[in-house]
Amino acid sequence: MSGDTLTGRALQFTNDNKQVYGYSGRLSVSNSEVIAFEFPTPNDSYIEAAIQLLWTTTTNEYTGDDCLIHVSFNDNVVSGILTSSAHKNASELLKITFPPSVNAKVTIKNAAASTTHYGYVSLTGKVGMAPRVGNLVE
């Protein structure tokens, strides 16, 4: 693996396709939902991931209001986390499994405030091979 650290909505896979990561970069969030990541999962693999958020009121001041993270598969919200302003100076962590063959999306939005906030979202995880139909554990 080589090259610069990339930011954006897509995920990056290591050369051996065993690990995945994504960094949103700075997202300006006002009163609407903003997409941090949007990607298709591999047809034959699942992703065990952790999502972390830094939520700020300015680019260098780590205080703020509540933020809502949504995780969607094929445009259906399946999970999320509400970060609290009580967690000033702390980031939130959401662990989730992305199944094979879905269009995944991670969004953030202000949960209570109307002022602009800045979100920095990272997603790191491991890629695993999906079991074939008929090989399910009972």
N, C-alpha and C positions, 0 to 999 in steps of 0.2 A: 504494500500500500504506500503510495506516495502522492505528493501534491499538496495543494493548499487546502485549508479547512474551508468547506463550502457552507453557505447558508441558503435557506430557501425552503420551499414546500416539500421537496422530494427527500427520500431517504438515501443514504449512501451505504453500500455494502462493501465489506473488506474483500480483498482479492480472493480469499478462499470461500466467500459467501457464508461464513459462519457467524459473523457479527454485523450489526447494522447500527447506524447512528444518524441523527439529524439535528441541526441547529437552526432555529428559525431566524436568528438575527433579531434586531430590535423591531418590534411590532408596535405601531401607534394605535391605541385602542380608545375610541370615544364611546359612543352610545350603541355601537353595533357589534355583532359577532365578527371576529377576524380569524381567518384560517391561518393556523401555524404550520400544519402539515396536511398534505393530501396526496395519497399514493395508492396504487394497487398492490395487494400482497401477492407473492408468488403463488402459482397454481399448486405447487407440490410442497410448500413449506409454511410453517407458522412462525410467528415472531413473539418471543417472550420479552416484553419491553418495560422500561420504567420511564415515566414522563416527569420532568422536573420543570418548575416555573420560577422565574424571578419576576416580581411585579413591583413596579416603582411609579412614583408620581412625577419624577423628573429622570433625566438620564443618569444621574449619579446619587440620588437621594432615595434610600431604600425604606420608604414608608408608604402607606397607602391604604386603600379601601379593599373591599372584597372583590375577588375575581372568580369567575366560573369557567372551568375547563370542561368541554364536552368531547367525547370520543364517539364517532359514528362509524357504523359498517353499512355500506350501501344506503346511505342517507337516513339510517335509523340510529338514534342515540342509544348507546348500549352501556355507557359508563360516564363518569365525570367526577369532579371534585370541586368543592367550594373552598377557596382559600380565604382565610379570615384576616382582617386587619390586625387582629391580636397577634398574628405571626410576623410582625414586623421584623425585618432582617433575616427571615427564614424562608426557605423555598419549600414548596410542597412536592410530594412524590406520589405518583399514581402508578401502580403496577397493573399491567393488562396483557392479555394474550390476543394477538391479531391472528385470526384464522386464515387458512388459505383462500385464495380466490375471492377476496372482497375488495371493494373500494373503501379505503379507510380515510378518515378525516379527523383532525384534532383542531378544535377551535377554542378561542378565549374571548371573554367579554367582561365588561364591568358588571358586577352583580348589584351594585347599589349606587355608585357615584355617577355623575354625569360629566365630570372633568376627564380630560385625556390622561391616560396612564400608558406606561410602556411595559410590554411583556417580552420576556426572553424565554423561549421554550426549548428544552433539549429532550431528545428521545434517544435512549441507548438500549440495545438488546442483543439477544442471541437468536439465531435462525435454527429451526429444527425441522426435520423432515416430517411431513404429515403421514399418519398411518394410512394404508390402503383400505378401502372399504372391505369389510369382512374380517379385518384384523383388530377390531375394537376389543378392548379389555372389558370383561363383564364384571 
